Amino acid sequence: MLFTSGTTGTPKGVVLSFEALRARINANIAIIGKASLARALVSLPTHFGHGLIGNSLTPLMAGGDIVLHPLGIPLANDLSRIIDQQDITFMSSVPAFWRMALTRSLRRPAGGSLVRVHVGSAPFSAELWSEVATWSGAEVVNCYGATETANWIAGASSRDDGIADGLVGKMWGGDAAVMDEGGSIQHRGAGEIIIRSPSFMSGYLDRPDLTAAALHQGWYRTGDRGSIDEHGRLWLTGRIKDEINRAGFKVQPAEIDAMLERNPAVAEACVFGIGDALGGEAVAAAIRLKTGAAASPHSLQAWCLERVRREAVPERWFFVSEIPRTARGKVSRDAVRRQLAEKAVAGASHRDIAAPAPCGEDPAIAAVAPTARTAVELAWTEVLGRDSYIADLALNQTGGDSLDAMRMWLLIERTFGRRLLMDVLEADPTPSQLSAAIERQLCAAAVKPSQSVFLMLPAEGDSPTLSHFRSVLKDQIRFVLIEYPGWREMIDAGAGFEALVDAAVAQICGQSRENECCLLAGYSFGGLVAVETARRLAERGRQVGFLGLIDTRVERPPDTGEKRSVSRPMKIVGKIISALILVSAFGPLKILGRLATRLPAKRAFTIEFMLNTRLRTRSLHRLHLKPLELPITLYRSSEHPSTLLDNGWSAYCDRVAVVPIGGTHHSILEPPFLDSLRKRFLEAVEAARFRPTEN
C-alpha cells in the first residue's frame, strides 16, 4: 500500500496487489531493458511510488544494482561526479530536481555510462527536457503515471518521439482513451485522459466512495485533460482537477480553503496554483478578511505551518475585497487565477492584490514576498533554531558565528537557485529584516545592466564586504560569480590549479557569445584564477577586454576571510586536513569528507569548508605563472611593502597599470576606500567597452 500526498495529515491509501506491482515492474523492465537498468541512481525518496517502484524495485527486479546518496542539494551538487564515479546507467527524478541540478552541477558526465533518464511526477517543459538531454547525453523520457497505476504507464523518448510540451508518449501496457463531457469514450481525440491497466490499484483503503468516483465503466479517470493522436501518443494540456502539483507534491486546494477559513481573521479563502520557475507550480491563496480584521502573509503562513505540512502552505498571498464566482455562486478558481496572477505578473498596484505585508514593501511585491520569507524561515530555523526566528532576534543575538551565517546564506541561495548580495548580513539583521532585504533584491525593478564582468572569488568564497562592493555597482555592472569546483572535484583533478581554471573557462564560454569581449576580475586568490583564465581564453581566440585584480599578489594571497572561531576538535581536524593535503593523501581525504556527512550539520559544513578552502589554496603550489601579453589593472591596498608597488606582477606582465586605493587587504573593500575603488573600477570597465582588444 502506498499513500498519496495528503495535505492535512489524511492522505489516501492506495492498495496495490502483488499482481499489479508485478505487472508494472515487468512492463517497466520490458520497456527500459535490463542493460539500461544495470546500475541505477536512486534520486527520490522511497516512500512514494516514483522513488520506490521506478527508482528502486524496477532495477533490482531486473538484476541490477541501486546506488544510494543523500538526496536534494547534495545530490544535485555532485550529480556528474556520482554518475561517472558509480558508472550509473539509469536514473529517474522530477523536473524540480533537474532545475536545481543543472544550475549546481555544471560539468557534464564524461564517462558515457548513463544510458537512460526518466523524468515524471510533474509537468516537464520542452525547454527543460532539451536541457536535460543535452547535459546528460542520454535518452531522456518524459513519463506519465500515478500512484493509482503503480508508477509509469506511458512515456515519450527524446530520441524516438522527439521533444515537445505536453508529449508523454504511448502506453506501456494497458489502454488509454479520452472521455468527453458527455461521457463518450474514444481512442482518439481530446478530452479527459482515462486509463485501463493491469497495474491499476485494487482501490483506496477503506474508501469505497472514492474508489467508485475514480472509475467510469472500468476506466480510471485521471483528471488530466489531453488528447491521443493518430499514432496513439498521449498529450497533456492541463488538469481538470484543481489539484496543485508543487514539485511532485500534490495539494488539494479545497482542504486548504477549509483550513484557512478556520482562522479568526479570514472570512473566505480560495487556494489555487500559480506558475513557478523552480517547482512547476506554487500554492497561492486569495483571502477576504473579516470586517475590521487584520492579517499579513507572514502571520497566515506561520498559522498554516502549525496545521499542515510545509508543502501545502501557500507561498503567495492576495488580499481581496471579493472572490470571483460563477453564475451559480460557486468560487471559480480559474477566474481567481487569471485575475490575480496576471495582475501580479504585470506588477499592478491595484488594492485587491496589495497584501498588508509587515515590511512596508510595494504592493507589487506582495505576491512574491512570502517566497523570500519562507526561504529565510527554512534556513534560519535549520541553522540558528526556531526560537530565535519566532523572537525575531538579530543575527548577532542568536549565539551563532560566521560559519553559521555562511551556512544559512548558502541555504537561502540554494532555495532560489541563484546568487544573492550577502552584504545585508553585515548589519546583523533580524529574520524579518533579512526577508525584506531579499525581497527587495528579488523584486528590484531596475533594468539589469548590459555589461557583465566575470568575477573570481577568494579561496573561501564570497563575503559580505565583497558582496557590498558588487552592490554599490549593481546599477552599472552585472557581476557573474564564477563557481569553483568542490573538494571532491578538486581531489579527482589531483588538487591542481588547472581544475579551477577549467571550471572558470567553461562557465565563461557557456555564458557569453563567441565573439563577445570578456571582462574579468578577481579579488585576492581570485585574481590568480582570473589571470590564468584570461590566458586560456586568449589561447582559444576569445577576446579579453579587461583584467582587473583587486589587491592580488603574485605570492600566496593572505586569508581574506575573517578569523573564524572553531572548537578545539575542529582545529585538530583542520590540522589533519592540511597535513593530508600537503602529502597529497587524497584517499584519506575522501574518507574524511564522506565521514563528515554523518556528523551534525554545523560540523559537517565546517569540515567541507576547510576541505574546499585548503585544497584551493594548496593548488597555488602547482601554479607556474608564465609571461602574460594581456594588460593588467591592479587595484592596490597600502598593506604591502613599498618595494612591491605592483605586487610582483611586473615580472610576468610588462603592461601593469597600478591604481593605488589605500587601506589594508581587507579594508580596501570598505569605506572610506570603497568609494575610490568603485569609481576607478567603473572607469576602467567603461573604457574597456569601447577600447579595441588586442588578442
N, C-alpha and C positions, 0 to 999 in steps of 0.2 A: 504494500500500500504506500502511495506517495500522496503528499498533501500539496494542494495548490497554494498560491501565495495569499493567504488570508491577511487582511489588513487590520482587523480588530481583535486578533487572537483566536478567531474561529475559522480557520481555513477548511476547505472541503477535502475530505479524504477520498482519493481516487483508488478504487480497488482494482488491481490488475492481476489477472490469473497467471499461473505459471505458463499456460499455453500462449497467452497474449504476449508475455515477455519473450518467450522463446521465438514466437513468430516474428516479433520486431527485431530481435537481435540477429536471427538468421537472415532476415531481409537486409539489415544493415551490412552484414558481412558479405552477402552476395553482391551488393551494390558497390561497396568500397573495395573489396578484395583483401585477402589475407596478407598479401605482401605489403600493402599500404598500412596495415594495422600492426606491423611488426613491433613498433615502438612508439607508443602514444604518450603525449604530454597531457596530463590532467590539469586543465586551466580553469575549472569551475568547481564550486562546492558540490559535494556528492550527496547532499540531502535533497536534491530535486532532480527531476528526470534527465535533463540535459547532461548534468555533471555525472550522475550515476550510470545511466544506461548508455548514453552516447560517448562520454569520455572514458568510462571505466569498464563496464561489463562487456561492451562490444569488442574492444581489443583483447580483453582477457579470454573471452569465449572463442576468439579466433586464434588463440595460442600465442598471442603477442605479449609484450611487456608494457606496463604503465610506469610513467615517471612522475613522482610527486614533488611539488615545490611550493613554498609559500605563495599564496595567491595574491592577486591585486597588483599594487605598485611594485613590490619586489620582483614579481614575475615579469611585468611589463618592462622594467628597467634592464633586465638581463636576458630578454627573450632570445635574441640572436645567439648569444653565447651558449645558452642552455640547449637550443636546437642543435647547434654544431657539436657541442661537447657530449651530448647524450645521443647523438645520431637519431633525432626524432624524425619519424616518418609521417606521423598523423597528429593533428590536434583539432579541437573544436571549441569554440568560445562564442561570445556575444559581441555585437557591434561596439558596445561601450568599452570593452576591453581593448579592442583594436584601435579605437580613437586614442586611448591612453598609450598603448604600446608604440604606435607609430610616431608619437612625439617624444618618447623616452628612449627607445632602443633604436638609435639612428643607424647603426651598422646593420646591413642586411646579412642573413645567413650565408655563409660561404661554403659550407660542407656539401651541399647538394643532397642531403638526406631527406629533406622534407618533400613529401610527395603530394599530400592532400590536406586541405584545410577546410573545415566546416564552420559556418557561421549561422547562428539562428537565435531563437527566443525573442527577437525584436526586429523591427524593420531594418534592412541592410541596404543603404543607398548605393546607387551605381557608382558614385564617386568614391565612396569608401571601399566598395568592392574592388574597384580597379586599383586603388592604392595598396590594398592587402595583396592582390595578385602580383603586383609589381615588386613589392617588398619581399614577399615570401618566395617568389619564383615557382610556386606550386599551383596545382589545380585547386581553385577556391570555389566552394559550393555554398550557395545560398539555400539554407534548409528551412523546411516548413514542418511544424508539428505542434503537439500539445501534450500536456501531462496525461490527458484522457486517451491519447493514442500511443502512449508509451514511447515517446521520443519522435524522431523524424518520420514523416510519412511521404515527403517529396523533397526534391532538391534540383537546383539548376547549376550546371557546371560552367565555370568561366571559359573553359576550352570547348566544350561540346555545344552549349546552349547560347553562349555569349553573355554579355553583362548588360542588364537593363533594370531600371527601377521597377520594383514590384514582381519581377520574374522569380518564381520559386520552382519551376520545372514540372516534370512528370511524377506521378505517384510511384512510390517504392513499395509495391504490393497493395492490394485493395483497390477501391474505386473512388473516384471523385465526381461530383456533379454540382450543378448550380440550381438553386431554388428561387423562383421569382416571388414577388409579394403575394401572388395568388396561391402559392403552394405548389405550383407546377415544377416538376423536376426535369432538367435537361442535361445532357452530357456535353453540350457546347453552349457558348453564350455567356451572359453576365447575370449576376445575382449573388445570393449568399452561398458561400462555399460549404458543401456538405460532404461527408466522408463515410465510407464503409470500409472497415479494415479488420483483419483477423487479430490485430493487436489492440483493438478497442477495449476500454475498461468494462468491467462487469457492472459498475455503477458507482455512485457516490455513497460513501459509508453512512448507513442509517438515514439516507435522504432519498427515498424513492420519488419524492416530488421533484427534486432537482434532476434526478436521472431521467424521469419522464419528460421534463421540459427540454432536456438536451437532445432528445431523439425525435425524429419525424419519419414515420414509416420505415424504421430500421436504420435510418441515416443519422449521423452525428452532425448537429448544427454547430458549426464553428463560430458563428457570429462575425465572420470576416466577409466583407464584400469584395468580389473579384470576378474573374472570368476564366474560362477554359477555351484555349484557341483550337484551331483545326488540327494541330499536332498533339493535342492532349496535354498541353502545358498549362499549369496554373499561374495566374497573375493576380496579385492582391492590390486592391486600390484603397482600402481603408477598413475600419472596423464598424460593424453595425452596432455592436455593443458599446456602451460607454466606458468600458474598462480602459484604464490608463496603463500603458506599458512603460515603466520607468526603469530603463537599463535592464530589462528582463524580469523585474519585479512587478507583479500585477496589482493594481489598486482599483477597488470598486468605489466610484465616486459617491453613490447613494449612501454607503456606510459612513463615509467621512462627512457628508452633509448632515446626517442624523447626529453624529457625534458633536460637530461644531454647533449645532442648534441647541445643544445642552449647555453651551457656555452662557453665563448670565447676561453677557453684553450683546449676544448675537440674536437677531430676530429671524434671519433667514440666511442660508448658505447654499451656494452652488459650486461644486468642485468639478473641474474639467482638466483635460490635458492640453498642454501648450508646447510647441516645438522647442527642443533643447539640443544644442550642438553636441553636448557630451553624452547624455543618456538617451537621446532619441525623443523622449517626452519628459516634461516636468509636470509636477502636480501644482495646479493653480486653483485659487478659490476666490469667488466673488462673495462679498459679505455685505449684508444690510444690517446695520446696527440698530438696536432698540433706541427709541427716542430718549435722548439725554444720556445714553451710554457712551463710553469711550473705550477704545482698544487700539492696539497697534499691531503690525505684523509680528514684531518681536514677542509681545505678550501672548498672542494667539498661538504662535509657533511653540513657545515654551509650554503652554497649556496642552497642546496636542501631544508633545513629546512625552508627557506623563501618562498618556492614554493609549497610544498606538505606536507601532514600531516606526522607526525613523523614515523608512522608505515611503510610508503613506502620508507623511506630514507635508502639507503644501509648502512650496518654496516661494511662490509668488502670490501676492495678495492684492485684491482690488476692492476698495470700499465704494459701494454704490448706493444710490437712493432707491432704486428699483432694480429687480432682477427680471430680465426679459422672459416672457411667457408665450406659449402658443395660444391659438384662438380658443382652445378648450381650457385654458387656465393652467396648463402644466408648464413647469420650468423647461425651457429649451436650452440644453447645454450647447448645441451648435450655435445658436444665436448669441449666447453669452460669450463663447469662444471667439466668434467673429468680431463681435462688438468691442470686447475688451483687449484681446490680443493684438488686433490691428492698431488700436489706439496706442498701445504700449510700444509697438514697433515704430510707429510714426513719431513717438516722443510727445504725444499730445499732453496738454496740461489741463484737460477737462476735469472738473471737480470729481466726477464719478470714478476716476481711476486714481485719484490722489489719496494714497494710503497715508494715514497720520503716523508716519514713522518717527522714532524718537530723536533723530539727529538733525531734523530740520532740513532734510535734503529736498531737492527739486521734485515736484510731483512726477515728472517723467522717470525719475529714478526708482519710484516706489515699486514698480513691477519686478525689478531685478534685485532690489536691496536685500531681501531675505536670503538670497543665494549667498551673498557675502557674509551675512550674519551666521548662516548655517556652517559655512566653511570655517569661520573663526571659532564657533562653538565646538565643532568637532575637534579641531586641532588644539584649542586651548584646554578643553577638558581632558583630552588624552595625555597632554604633556604636563599641564600645571594643575589639573584637578578641577572638579566641578564646583567645589565650594568657592574658590576664588573667582570663577566665572559668574556664578549667581550673585556674589557680592560686588561684582564689577570692580575688582581691585586693580590698581595699577600694576604694570608688569614687574616693577622693582619691589612690589609688596607681596609677591606670591611665593617667595623663597626659592625661585628658580635662578639659574645662572645663564650665562651667554650661550652655552650649548643647548639649554632648554629652549631659549628664544630662537636659535637657529633651527632646531628640530621642528618647533611649532611652525615657523615660517615656511619651511620646506613642505610640510603637510598642506598648508594653505595653497602654496603654488601648485602642488600636485593635484589638488582638488580642481583647480581651474585649467590645468594643463598648460600653464604659461608662466613666464617670469613677471614678477611684480616689483615695484620700487620699495625696498625694505627700509628706507630711511625713516619711515614712520616709527620704527622701533626705538629710535634714538630718544624720543620723548617719553619713553616708558608708558605707553598708552594703556587704558583700561580696555576690556573687551568691546564695549560699545564704541569707544573712540577708534579702536583698530578697525572695527567693522565699517564705520563711517568713512575712514580713510581709504579702505579698499574699495568701497562703493564708489567713491569719487574717481578712483583710478579706472574702474571698470566702466563707468558711465561717462567718462570725460568726453565732452562734445567737440573738443578741439580737433582740427584736421591734423592727421598724422603727417609729420614732416617727410618729405620725399627723400631726403638724404640719409643713407644708412651708414653707420660706422660699426664694423665688427670689432667687438671688444673682448680681449683675452684677460681673464681674471687672475688674481693671485693663486698660489697653490691651494690655499684653504677655501677658495671660492669667494662668493660675494660678501659684502659687508655693508652696514648702514652708511658709513661715510662715502664709500664708492657709489652706493646707490643714490645718495644725496647729490653727488657730482652729476650723475646722469639726470637726476630730477630737475636741476636748475637749467639743463639744456634740452629738456624734453620737447619744447616747442620748436626748436631748430634742428635737432638731430635725433634720429631714431637709432638707438643703440641696440645692436643684436649681440647678445651674450653667447660666447662660444662655450659649449658644454664639453668638459673634459671626460675622458674615459674613467670609469670607476676602477676600484682596486683590482677587481677580477680581470678586467680587460688589460690593465697595466701589467699584471703578472703574466697573463697569457702572451703579452708582447715583450716579455723579458725586462719589464720596467725601463724601457728605453724612451728617450725624449721623442723619438720619431712617432710613437703612438699618439702623443699629444698633437703633434703637427699633422699627422694623418687625419685625426678627427676634425681639426680646425679647417683644413683644406676641404674635406668632404662637405662640411656644413656650409662653408662659403660658396663653394661651387653649386651646391644644391639650392641656395637661396639667392643667387644672383645670375644674371644673364651672362653668356659667354663673352659678349663684347662690352660688358659693364665695367666701369672703373671701380676698383675695390679700395675702400678706405679702411685702414686697420689701426688699431691702437691697443695698448696693453699697459697695465699698472704693475710695477714690481716684477715678480716672476712672469706675469702675463706678457710683459714686454719682450722677453726672450722667446716666448711662443710666437708672438706677433712677428718678430724678425725672421725666424725660420719659416713661418707660414708665408710671409711675403716673398722670401727667396723661392719657395716651392711654387707659388703661384706664378712668379715671373718665369721660372723654368718651363712652366706649362703654356706660356704665351699669354697669360692673363695680365691685365693692366692693374698696376698698383699706384694709385694717385696720392696716397698719404700713408705714412707710417709714423705714428706718434707714440712715444714712450714716456710714461709718467713715472719719473724717478726710478728707472730701471738701470741697474749697474751690470757691467759685464760679469763681475764676480757674483757669487751666490747672493741673491737678494735676501734681506732680512725677513723674518716672520712678520707679515703685515697684519696678522690677527692679534686681537687683544690677548693678554695673558689670561688663560682660562684656568680656573681653579678646578682641579680634578682630585678625586680621592687618592689615597696612597696606593691602593691596589691598581687603580687605573694608571698611575705614574709608573708602576712596575711593568704593567702591560705595555706601556709606551716604550719603555727601555728595551723590552723584549722585541717589539716590532722593529725598532731602529737597528738592533743587533742583527736580526734575521735579514733585513733589507741590505745591510752592509755586506753580508756574505752571500747575498743572492739566494737565500734559502727559501725559495718560492713555495715548495711543497708544504713545509710547516706553516708558512704564512696563510696558505689556502685553508689549512686545517683550522688555524686560529680564527680566520674570518668566518668559517662555517660554524664553529663552536659559539662564536659571538652572537649568532642569530638566536640562540637558545637562552640568552641572558635577558634580564629586564630591559625594556625598550631604551632607557637612557644609556645604560652601559653598552648595549649593542650599537647605538648611534655613536657613542664616543669612540669605540674601537674602530668602527667604519670610518669615522672622520680622521682618526690617526692614520689608518692604512692609506686612505686616499691622499692626504696631505704629504705624508712622508715618502710615499712612493713617487709622487710627482717631484718633490724637492730633490730626492736622491737621483732622479733621472738626469739632473743637470750635470752630474759627474760623467755622463756618457755623451754630453753635448760638446761638439768641437766646432766652434764658430769659424766660419770662413769669410773672406772679404765679401762685402756686400756692395753692389753697384747702385742700389736704390738710396735716395736721400732719407735721412732720419731727422725727425724733430724731437728733441729731448726736453721735457719739462722737468726742471731740476729743483730739488729742495736745497737747503743750505746745510744739510746734515753732514755731508761727506767732506773729506779733506780737500783743501784748495788745490792740491796737486792733481786732482782728478776732476777738473772742471766739466769734462764731458762724460764723466762716469766710466771712462775707459773705452768709449765707442770709437774714438778716432783711430784706434789700432786696427779696426775692421772696416771702417767706412770713412771715406775722405769727404763726405758731404753731410756732416752732422751740424745741425742748427740747434744751439743750446739756448733755451728760453728760461732764464732764472725766475723762479717763482717765490722761493723762500720757504721758511718753515722746516719742519722735520719730515722724515719719510712718511709719517702718519698724518701730521697736521697740514701737509700740502693740500689735502682734500677738505680742509676745514677753514672756516673764517679765521682770520681775515684773508688768508691766501687763496681761498676758493674762488673769490671774485676775479682775481687776476688770472688764475688758471682757466676759468670759464671763458673769459674774454680772449685770451691768447689761443686757446684750443679752438674756439669757434672761428676765429680769424683764419687759422691755418686750414680748417676743413672747408670753409667757404672759398678760400683761394684755390684749394685743390680741385674744386668742381670745375673751374674754368682754366686750369693750367693743363697744357698738353702733357701726356705721360711719355716716358722715355723708354719703357720696357716693352 
